[in-house]
Amino acid sequence: MLLRLLKDIFSGGNARARGERSALANEHLQRGMSHRSAGRLQDAFAEFKRAAELAPEDADCLYSLAEAAHLAGQPALALEYCAQLRRMAPQLDATDVLQAQIRFEGEHYFQVLKRILEAVQPRTYLEIGVAQGDSLRLVEAPTRAIGVDPEPQLSAPLAENQRVFAETSDAFFASHDVRAELGGLPIDLAFIDGMHHFEFALRDFANVERLATPQSTILIHDVYPLDRVTAERERHRSFWSGDIWRLIVLLKKVRPELSIHTIATAPTGLALVRNLDPGSRLLLERHDPLCKEFLALDYSWIENDMAGKLNLFPNDWAKIRALLG
C-alpha cells in the first residue's frame, strides 16, 4: 500500500516536471521567434537550442533550431539537426524544403531564371509547366512568351506578350506550328518544368531543340534530387523532384557535344544546356530504347558522386553569365 502510494506521488511529480519543462520550452521557443523576426539570429539560435534541450522530442523546437542554424550561417550544423528531425518525425515534409534550402547557397532558382531572362533578352520564350504562371510573368515585352500546361492554375492575369496553351506538351508540339505561334521565330530560351518523369522531359527537350538554334538555351528544372525518396517516380512526399536527373545522365552519354551545367540553386538544381543541334533527331528516333536503358538505372549510380555525375556548377551569377555567351 505504501509502495503504491510512493509510486503515485513520484509519477505525479514526473508528470508535473514534464509539464513545467514543456511550458519553459515554449517560452524559449516564443522568445526565439521574436528574436528571429527582429533579425537577432544568434539570440534566436540560443533560445531555440535551449527549447530543444528542454523538449528533445518536440519537432517544432528542433525544426526552429535547424532553421536558425541555417540563417545564422551554420549550414553543417543545420543539416545535422535536419537529420535528427528526419529520424524523429520522418513524415514532416517541411524538413525536405529546409534541407534543400540549406545545401545550396546563393539565389533561388526563380531569381536565377529572372537574371537569365534579363541577360539573354530572348526574342522568344517557351515554358513547359506553367502552374500559377509566376515564372511566365517574368517575361517582359517585346519577348513573345508561350506557356504549355494541361491544367494551368494562373494566379493573376497575363500580359499581352504572354500566352498559355492548356494542353500537354506532347499534344502542343504535335498539333501546333510552334514557330508560327512565335511570329515565325525559333525558340531562343526554353524552361522545362513539367511532369516530373524522365521520359516526358526527354521528349520535351528533343522537341524544343528541333525548334531552337545553335545559340539557344534550354533550362531544365528539378535535375538535382535531394534524396532517393523524393527522386522516385511515384510521389510519396509533398517535396518531389521525380527522376528528371536521368535526363542529364542520358544527355551526357549520348549527346556529348552539348554544353551541360547544373546550377547549384535551391531547391533541386537548374540545368543550363547550350550548343544545341536543331538538326539532331537522335533523341526522338531512339526514344523508346533510350527510355528503357536509363529507366533501368538505379539512383545509387549517382548517389556517391552526384556533383560529378550531374555536372554541378557554382551558383555564382558572374560564372553563370559567362555560360550564356
C-alpha angles and dihedrals in degrees: 000000000000091000091054091048092051089048091052091049093051091045090052091047092052091049091051090047090052090050092050091048090050092051092046092048089052091053090054090045092053092046089050091053090051091051091048092051089051092050095249093135100167091051089047091051091052092050094047090047091054091047091052091049091053094044106028093167094051110107093197092058094047094045091051089049092051092048092048092050089053093049091046091058100258103120097161092054091044091054090049090055090047090055089052090048092051090055092045098043108014094174095055102115093190088073090065092054092048093048090050091052093048100049095057120052122200132042126350116253091254091061091045089053090051091052092049092051091051093047098045098037090197122205088220136023131190123193124190112199110030104179106168093352097246096135094039090056089059089073110095130199138299086039111095106227128194126184125194123199131142091218111021115186100197112193095194138016119279126237122250092262092055127079134173127208110205099216141087117283091241090056092044095054092043098050106033136068092228095191090052089051087053094052094265093304130123123244108276097179130013133184117202111200104139132110112006092228120107098227093056092050089048092055092044091053093048093048093047094048094055089055095046135075131244087259095051125107129224120198120198122194129208096028098131109062126208096221144329097279095053091043095057121114092239116065113241101158137036089248106067135156097171121205101310087125087080090069092062091049090049095048092049091054105040101026104039092158091070120098105232125181124166107209112219095234126142137290104016110342133266119239117214112201124188141157089068126185111213090187094060116107097171096108094049097042094047096036098123099045090043091052091049092050098048098037086061090059111105122224089243089074091073099027099090097041106022094148092054098040093048099039096242113204129193118267091234115133095212090055093043090050090055090057091060094064 
